[in-house]
Amino acid sequence: MYRSLVRPILFLLDPEQVHHISFMMIRFFSKLGLSKLFRASFVLDDAQLEKEVFGLKFKNPVGLAAGFDKNAILYNELSDFGFGFIEIGTLTPKPQEGNPKKRLFRLKKDQAIINRMGFNNQGVFDAVDELKKEHKVLIGGNIGKNKLTPNNEAVKDYLICFDALFDHVDYFVVNVSSPNTPGLRELQDKEPLTALLMELQRENDKYAIKNGVKRKPILLKIAPDLTESQLLDIIEIVEITKIDGIIATNTTIDRKNLKSDVYLQEEIGGLSGRPLKDRSTEVIRFLAEKSNKAFPIIGVGGILSPEDALEKLAAGADLIQLWTGFVYEGPGLVKSINKAILESLRV
C-alpha cells in the first residue's frame, strides 16, 4: 500500500516538506493510540533476531540511520515500525539552521537522494531534553561539530556533545564523514582523527569512573569515498584508539552511472540510496577481511530490499541501518528484512 498509494502522493511534494509532514502524521496517529496497531503490523519479535554487539543487546539488527530523527523527537514512535535501534543526530553543541534550502533532492530513476542539509539541528541540549523520557528502543547519539567551529577546535565540540548525551544514549557515533560541512572530511585524515578519538576515549573513561557507570561504545562513521590506503589507516586507527566499531558508510560525492536528469546529478551534496549499495558493501567487506573481523561493523548504504540487507551481513556487517530505503520502500521494509534474516538462520 505504501508504494502504490502513499508514496506517489508524498513524492508530489518537496522532500523536506514531506519529512515534516510525515513526522506530524506519525505523532498524530500515535497520540490517537495507534502505536499498538503499528507494532502489530511492523514489529517482528523473535529471540533469534536478538544480537549482542559492542556490549549491547539489540532486539533485531535493523536500525534507523542518523539524519532521520535529527533532534530526538520521535524515536519511540519510530521504534513502532520495527527498528531494533534508532540513531539520532547528527547533533552539534549549538543549534544551527544548516545549508540554505532547497537542500534535499529525490533521484527517482536511481532510487536515490541527494542531501546537503548541513547538520541542521536544534542543538545537543535541546535533544537531551527530548531524551529524558523513557526509551522503548536502544538509542545511538551521532555527534558532530558546528559549521563555524574551525577544525583545530573541533575536539571541543565533540566533547560537549559527548558529555551532554552520555547519560541519555546507548552508544556514540563520531561523524567526520558528512560532505555537507566545509572541511569536515579533513578530520578523517589519520593524525587528526586519531587525536579526536583518543580524546573522546579519555573522556569516556573519565566520565565512567567519576560517575561509577560503564563506558559507552564509540563508533566512527566513515565515507564511502576513502581509498584502500585510507581504509587501512582506519583499521589501524581503530586498533590504536580501541574504539568499538565502524559505521560504513556515509553518503558519497561520487556521481557515476546515474540515470536521473543531469541537472539533478549536478546538485551538490551527499548521494544515498541504490547507487551507493555496491560501494558500501565493498567497504564493509574490505574492512572485515583486512582486519580479520577485529571490530563490529554497522552496514548502511543502498539497502532497499531484504536481499540488499543480507548482502551487507554476508560481507561482514553485524548490524545494518536504513534511511533512503525507508523513504522509498516504507516501514514494511524493516519487517521484510527481519523475516529474511530469520529464514537465512534456518537454512
N, C-alpha and C positions, 0 to 999 in steps of 0.2 A: 504494500500500500504506500509505503514511503516513496519508493522510486517512481511509482506510476501516478500518484496523486499529490503527495505533499511536496516532493522535491521540485516538480515542474512549476508549482506556484511560487515556492520560495526563490527559485532561480530567476524569476522575473524581476526580482528586487535587487538592490545594491547589496553585495555580500556582507558588508559591515552592518548595514541596517538589519539584514536578516539575522545576524548574530544576536543583536539586541532584542529583536522580536522573539527569537527562539528562547532566550533567557526569560523574558517576561511570560511567555506561554508555559514553559516548564514550571516556573514558580507558581503561576496561577493554578495550573492543574494540580500541583502538589498541595496547595492550600485547600483545594476542593476535596482533598482526601483521596486522590487517585494514585498516590505512591504505591499502595498495595497492588493496584492493577498493573502499574508499570513493572513492579518487581515480579509479579506473576507472569508477565509477558516476556521479560527480558533477562531475568536473573536465572542462572543455572548453578544451583548449589550441588556440589559433589566433592567428597573428600579427595578424590583422585586429582582434582584440579588444583588442590592446595599445593603451594610451593614455598619452601623456605629459602630465601635469598638474602645475603648480607645480614643475617640475624633476624630478619623479619618474616612473618608468616603471611603470605598472600593468599586470599581466598581463591583466586584464579590468576593466571599470568597475563591477563589483558588489561592494560591501563589506558587512561586518557592522558595524552601528552600535554605538556605545558603550552600555554598560549590560548587555550580554550576558556578556562576559568582563571583569567589572569589575577583577579582580585579576591579570590577565595570566597565568592558569594553564593555559589551554587553546588559546592562539592557533594553535599549529602544528597541533594536531589539528583545529581548526575550519577551517583552510585546506584540509583534505582534502575539504571539502564544496563546493569550487569557488570560494570567495571570492577576489577579486583583492586585497583588503586587509582588515585587521581593526583595528577601533578599540577600544582598551582603556579602562577607566575608567567613570565619572569617578573620578579619584584625588584625594585630599586629603593634605596633609602628615602629619597624624596619623590613625591608624585611628579609624573611628567605626562604631557599630552601625546608624546610620540611624534611621528612624522606627519606632515600635512596630508589631509585627505584629498583625493582618493588614494588609498594605500593597500587595498585588498582586491584581487582580481581573480575571477574564475577562468580557467582554460578548459572549457567543457570537452573539447575534442581530445584533450590529453588526460582527462580526469585529474586535473591538477589545479593548484592555487599558487599565485604569486602574492607574497605579502611583504610590505615594507613598513610594518606597524611602528617599529622603533621603540620597543619596550614601553608602550603606553600602559600606565597603571596608576593606581591611587596611592602608591607608596606602601612600604612594608608595614608601617604601624597601623594603617587602616586595615590591612589584611589580617594582622594579629587580632584586631577586634572581632573580625568575622570568624576567626579560627577558635575563638573561646567557647563556641558551642560544641556539644558532643559530636564526635566524628563517627559516622557509620562505616567508614572506609579508611584504609591507610592513605596518608597524605604525604606527597613529596613537595618540598619547597625549592623552587627553581629561582636562583638569585643572580643578579647582575649589577652593573654599575650605571649610574646616571650618565646621560649623554654628555653633560658639561664637565664631568669629572675626568681629568687627564689620566692617561694610563699609569703614570708614575704614582698616582694616588688611588688607583683602583682598589687596592687591597682594603683600604678603609671602608669603601662602600660594601664590599663583600662581607667584611666583619660586622658591620652594622646590621645587615640583613640576617647574618648567621645568628648573632646574639638575640635579635628580636624574635626570630622564629624558632629558636631551639626547643622551647617547651611546647610548641604547637604543631610541629610536623614530625613525621617518622623518619624521613631521610632528606638529604640535601642534594641539589644538583647545581653545579657551578657552570654557568653559561658564559662561555667566552667565544662562542661559535656563531652567534647571530650575525648575518651580513648587514643588518639594518641599523647598527650603531657605529658611527665612524671610528675606525681604528680598533674596534673591539677584538677582531680576529688576530690582531698582532699579539694579544695576550696568550695565543696558542703556541707561540714560539717557546722553545724548551726552557730557556732561562727564566723569563717572567712567569711562565705557567708553573714551573717547579716552585718558585718563590711564593706564589699565591697559594698554592695547595699546601705547602709546608706551614704557612702562617695559619691557614684555616685548621689544619690538623693540630697545631699547638693550641689554638683557641678551643678546639673540640675537647682535647684532653683537659685543659684548664677548667673549662666550664663544667665538665662532667665530675671532676674531682671536687671542685668547690661546692657543687650542689648535691653531691652524693648520688649521681644518676649515671646511666650508661652513656657512652659517647654515641653520637648519631652517625649513621653511614653517610659518607660523602662520595658522590659520583661526579664525573666530568662529562659534559655533553660536547661532542666533537663534531666538526664539519665533515661532510662527505667529500669535500674538495681537497683533502690532505693527500700528499704524495705518500708512496710506500715508505720513503725515508722518514717523513714526518710521523707516520703511523708507528714506525719502530721507535721513534722518540717517545710517543705516547705510552707505549708498553714500558719503556724504561722509566718514564715519569711515574707511572702507577707503582712500579716496584720501589722507586726511591721514596715516594711520598706516603706509600701504604694507604692510598685512598681505596674505597671499597668497590669501585666498578666504573664502567663506562656506559654512556648512552650514545648509541650510534644509529642514526645520525641526525643532525640538524638539517635545515633546508640547504639547497645548493644554489650557487650562482651560475651553474652550467646551463646552457640552453640548447643542447644538441638534440637533434631528431624530434623536434616538437611538430605537432600537426596544426596547432592553432594559428590564427592570423598573426602575421609578423608584428603588427602594432601591439598585440598582447605580449608576444615573446620578448619584446624590447623593453617592457616595463622593468624598472629597477626593483630588486628585492630578492627574497629567497623563494625558490621554487620547491613545492612539496607535492606529493601525490604520486600517481603511477610512474612518471618519468624518473623518479628517484629510487624506485624499487630495487633495481638490479645493483646500482652503485652502493646503496646502503647495505645490501646483503653481502656484497664483495668486501666491504669494510669490516662487517661482523666476522665473516669467515677468516679474513686476514688476521684480525686481532686474536681470534680464538686459536688459530693454528700456530701463529708465530709466538704467542705467549704460552702455548701448551695449556690453554684454558686456565690461566693463572688467576683470573678475576671474573666476576659476573659481568654480563653484558645485557643491557636493555636495548632491543632492536626496534627501530622506528624508521619509517620512510616507505611510502608507497604500498601500504597494506590495505587493499580494497577487497580482499576475499579470504576465506579460510585457507586456501592454498598458499596465498602470499604469507600468511602468518606461519604456517607450518614450515615454509621455506626458510624464514628467518630463524625459527627454532632449530631447524636441522643444521643451519650454518653456524650455530653456536650461541644464539641468544637464549638467555634464561627466562626473560620476560619480554613482552612486546608492548608497544603503545600505538594508539590510533590518534589521528587528528583529521587529516583530509579525508581518509576513508570513512570516518564517522559522518562527515558532511555529505559525501556523495552517496553512501550506502545506507545511512541511517542507523538507529540503535540496534536493529536486528542483527547487524554485523557482529556485535560483541558475542551474542549467544551462538551464532553460527560458528564463530571461531572456537569458542569453548567446546561446542559439540564435536567439532573436527579434532580437537586435541584429545578429547575423551576417546573417540574412535581410534585415533592413532595409538593410544596407550593399550588398547585392547587387541591390536593386531599381533 
